[in-house]
Amino acid sequence: MSCELLKTATAVFLAVLTSTSAIASESFGLYVGAGAGAASIINPNQSEKRNLGWTAVAGVRPLPNLGIELQHIDFGHAKFQFDDFGFPSADARAESTALFGMGMLPLPVRSLDLFAKVGVGALQQTSTSHACTLLGCWSTRDSTTSARFGWGLGAQFKWSSLAVRTEFVQFRTGNQDNPELVSLSLLWRF
């Protein structure tokens, strides 16, 4: 009887040890990365422009299906023209530094992750309008920084200590001017 109990306890111990090391190898640990892609900014007159944006990220993934990221996103610089002569015109910029919680979808392919993330960021939006008349030219500038809800979806393929990620991230402003970025990034795990 005691031999059977010992065999059972050993089998349970080996199963727990194997699953723990599997969990450790599945987690992605500490990582940093950067990428670029297509950003979208909407100006105060509700015109949309796509332009180059970039992102930098630092994160930790302590468990296979959960992670936390600190991400800076620059949605780029867009120029808007409202008539054929270039006046009036506007420049718009948006950027955010945000903290996201991430959830990974468990997949049978260990090297592929699908993820969703939600968080809060300090979104800074700046717009400058330019106009000219017979009396002269002038510019007005409006800049706001506010805490905003952000969310994202993506996929990443990882091998060894590297990963390639594609993702969509958007911040909700309460208006129609929700800046967004679709990017391709390279991540490196420590």
Secondary structure, DSSP 8 states (H G I E B T S, - for coil): -HHHHHHHHHHHHHHHHHHHHHHHHHS-EEEEEEEEEEEEEE-TT--EEEEEEEEEEEEEEEETTEEEEEEEEEEEEEEEE-STTS-SEEEEEEEEEEEEEEEEE--SSTTEEEEEEEEEEEEEEEEEEEEEETTEEEEEEEEEEEEEEEEEEEEEEEETTEEEEEEEEEE--SSS---EEEEEEEEEE-
